[in-house]
Amino acid sequence: MSDNLANPDHKAGNSASSSAISSQIPSTNILSKAYIMKIDSSSVAFITGGAAGIGLGIAQAFAKRGAKLMLADIDQSTLDAAAETLRADGADVATVVCDVADEAQMRAAAQATIDRFGKVHIVVNNAGVALGGMTGEIDLKDWRWIVDINLMGVAHGVEIFTPLIKSHGEGGHIINTASLAGHIAGPGMAPYHATKFAVVGYSEAMQQELAPADIGVSVLCPAWVKTNIHRSGFNKPTGGGNEEDPQFQEMSKVIDGGLDPADLGEWTATCVEDNRLYIFSHPEFGAGIDMRYAAVKADYDAVPFGK
Ligand SMILES: NC(=O)c1ccc[n+]([C@@H]2O[C@H](COP(=O)([O-])OP(=O)(O)OC[C@H]3O[C@@H](n4cnc5c(N)ncnc54)[C@H](O)[C@@H]3O)[C@@H](O)[C@H]2O)c1
C-alpha cells in the first residue's frame, strides 16, 4: 500500500474558498512510481471494444506478456474472430458480448470475468464512437448516444470494476481510452471532444484517488490510428452517413494513414509498466498541446484580482 499521494490537507470539506480548493491540489508529484503493474501470466485483463482496432492491439500486447484476457464488445462476430486469432497464438481468452452504455450488461460482463478467471487486475475502458457535426446542428439523441458510450461506458467500467480490483489486494491498473481530442479541440466534432476531455479529467482525478490502493491509472490519448472508428458514426440514433460522403472519404484517408493498432498496443503496455498517466502517440502534435496551454495561461494571467 503506498501513501505517496496522501495529502494531509486533502479532506478540505465542502467550502468553495480558494484555500479549500488549493488544499485539494496534490502537493506531491502525481506521477509517483510507488506502485508498478507488471503484466504477466498472473494478470487478468478486461478490455472493452476488445474485438477490433485499438482494443485488439492492446489485447495482443497483453497476451504477448502472458496475461489472461476477457474481451468485451458489442459485436459478436468480430469478437469471435479476435478470440480465435489470439487463441491461435496461445492466449487464454474469453469473450462477452456487452454494450458499455448499459450498466446491467457491464455488471454481467464483470461477473462473467470473475466466473471465468476468479479475479481481475487490469481494466481497459476503450470502446468508443465518433460523431461529427457543427454546433447548433447536432441532434440531442446523437449527443446522448456518444455521452452514453464514450463517457458513461468508461464510468461503468471504472465504478463496477474498481471494487473488484481492490478486493484481492494485489493491485492493478485502469486504462481509459480518451484521445488527443481530449487535449486539443477543433471544429466539427464538439461532442467527441466533450466526451474525451471528460475522460481525461476523470482519469486525472482517479489516479490521485486510486494510487493509495495500488491501482495505477493511465489515459490513452492517441491521434490517428488505423481502425474503423470513422465508420462508428453510421450507428448513431439518427443514422445517416455513408462511405460516398466526401467528408467520410477525407477522414478515411487520415485514419488509414494512422498508426498500426498493434504498435499502439505495445506502447500502451510499456506505459502501463512505467505507470505513466498520459499515453500519447504522435510527437508532431506537441506544438498543439503547447499552444493550448499558452492560451490557458494567457487568460489565467489576465485575471486582475489579488494583484
Ligand atoms: N482510431 C483513432 O484514430 C482513435 C484516436 C483516438 C482515440 N480513439 C479511441 O479509441 C477507442 C477505440 O476505437 P478504435 O479506433 O479502435 O475504433 P474501432 O471502431 O475500430 O473499434 C471500436 C470497438 O468498440 C466496439 N464498440 C463500439 N461501441 C460499443 C459499445 N457501445 N459497447 C461495446 N463495444 C463497442 C466496436 O464494435 C469495435 O470493436 C475509442 O474510444 C476511440 O474514440 C481512436
The ligand as an SDF file (V2000), in Angstrom:
LIG
                    3D

 44 48  0  0  0  0  0  0  0  0999 V2000
   -8.6990    5.3460  -34.3100 N   0  0  0  0  0  0  0  0  0  0  0  0
   -8.3090    6.5270  -33.8980 C   0  0  0  0  0  0  0  0  0  0  0  0
   -7.7230    7.3100  -34.6600 O   0  0  0  0  0  0  0  0  0  0  0  0
   -8.5390    6.9280  -32.4650 C   0  0  0  0  0  0  0  0  0  0  0  0
   -7.8210    8.0400  -31.9660 C   0  0  0  0  0  0  0  0  0  0  0  0
   -8.0210    8.4180  -30.6450 C   0  0  0  0  0  0  0  0  0  0  0  0
   -8.8760    7.7100  -29.8350 C   0  0  0  0  0  0  0  0  0  0  0  0
   -9.5670    6.6450  -30.3480 N   0  0  0  0  0  0  0  0  0  0  0  0
  -10.4530    5.9380  -29.4300 C   0  0  0  0  0  0  0  0  0  0  0  0
  -10.0630    4.5790  -29.3720 O   0  0  0  0  0  0  0  0  0  0  0  0
  -11.1640    3.7930  -28.9140 C   0  0  0  0  0  0  0  0  0  0  0  0
  -11.2640    2.5330  -29.7570 C   0  0  0  0  0  0  0  0  0  0  0  0
  -11.6430    2.9100  -31.0590 O   0  0  0  0  0  0  0  0  0  0  0  0
  -10.9680    2.2950  -32.3840 P   0  0  0  0  0  0  0  0  0  0  0  0
  -10.2590    3.3950  -33.0520 O   0  0  0  0  0  0  0  0  0  0  0  0
  -10.2610    1.0450  -32.0760 O   0  0  0  0  0  0  0  0  0  0  0  0
  -12.3010    2.0500  -33.2310 O   0  0  0  0  0  0  0  0  0  0  0  0
  -12.9780    0.7270  -33.8120 P   0  0  0  0  0  0  0  0  0  0  0  0
  -14.3390    1.1880  -34.2550 O   0  0  0  0  0  0  0  0  0  0  0  0
  -12.0970    0.0600  -34.7920 O   0  0  0  0  0  0  0  0  0  0  0  0
  -13.0980   -0.2300  -32.5430 O   0  0  0  0  0  0  0  0  0  0  0  0
  -14.0180    0.0350  -31.5250 C   0  0  0  0  0  0  0  0  0  0  0  0
  -14.5650   -1.2640  -30.9740 C   0  0  0  0  0  0  0  0  0  0  0  0
  -15.5100   -0.9160  -29.9580 O   0  0  0  0  0  0  0  0  0  0  0  0
  -16.7090   -1.6470  -30.1690 C   0  0  0  0  0  0  0  0  0  0  0  0
  -17.8340   -0.8770  -29.6590 N   0  0  0  0  0  0  0  0  0  0  0  0
  -18.4140    0.2290  -30.1850 C   0  0  0  0  0  0  0  0  0  0  0  0
  -19.4380    0.6270  -29.4230 N   0  0  0  0  0  0  0  0  0  0  0  0
  -19.5010   -0.2350  -28.3700 C   0  0  0  0  0  0  0  0  0  0  0  0
  -20.3390   -0.3190  -27.2390 C   0  0  0  0  0  0  0  0  0  0  0  0
  -21.3640    0.5210  -27.0410 N   0  0  0  0  0  0  0  0  0  0  0  0
  -20.1090   -1.3270  -26.3360 N   0  0  0  0  0  0  0  0  0  0  0  0
  -19.1040   -2.2180  -26.5330 C   0  0  0  0  0  0  0  0  0  0  0  0
  -18.2830   -2.1850  -27.6100 N   0  0  0  0  0  0  0  0  0  0  0  0
  -18.4810   -1.1890  -28.5120 C   0  0  0  0  0  0  0  0  0  0  0  0
  -16.7980   -1.8530  -31.6690 C   0  0  0  0  0  0  0  0  0  0  0  0
  -17.6310   -2.9730  -32.0070 O   0  0  0  0  0  0  0  0  0  0  0  0
  -15.3170   -2.0780  -32.0260 C   0  0  0  0  0  0  0  0  0  0  0  0
  -14.9560   -3.4450  -31.9430 O   0  0  0  0  0  0  0  0  0  0  0  0
  -12.3790    4.7190  -28.9620 C   0  0  0  0  0  0  0  0  0  0  0  0
  -12.6760    5.1430  -27.6460 O   0  0  0  0  0  0  0  0  0  0  0  0
  -11.9140    5.8740  -29.8040 C   0  0  0  0  0  0  0  0  0  0  0  0
  -12.5980    7.0690  -29.5250 O   0  0  0  0  0  0  0  0  0  0  0  0
   -9.4060    6.2460  -31.6290 C   0  0  0  0  0  0  0  0  0  0  0  0
  1  2  1  0
  2  3  2  0
  2  4  1  0
  4  5  1  0
  4 44  2  0
  5  6  2  0
  6  7  1  0
  7  8  2  0
  8  9  1  0
  8 44  1  0
  9 10  1  0
  9 42  1  0
 10 11  1  0
 11 12  1  0
 11 40  1  0
 12 13  1  0
 13 14  1  0
 14 15  2  0
 14 16  1  0
 14 17  1  0
 17 18  1  0
 18 19  2  0
 18 20  1  0
 18 21  1  0
 21 22  1  0
 22 23  1  0
 23 24  1  0
 23 38  1  0
 24 25  1  0
 25 26  1  0
 25 36  1  0
 26 27  1  0
 26 35  1  0
 27 28  2  0
 28 29  1  0
 29 30  1  0
 29 35  2  0
 30 31  1  0
 30 32  2  0
 32 33  1  0
 33 34  2  0
 34 35  1  0
 36 37  1  0
 36 38  1  0
 38 39  1  0
 40 41  1  0
 40 42  1  0
 42 43  1  0
M  CHG  2   8   1  16  -1
M  END
$$$$
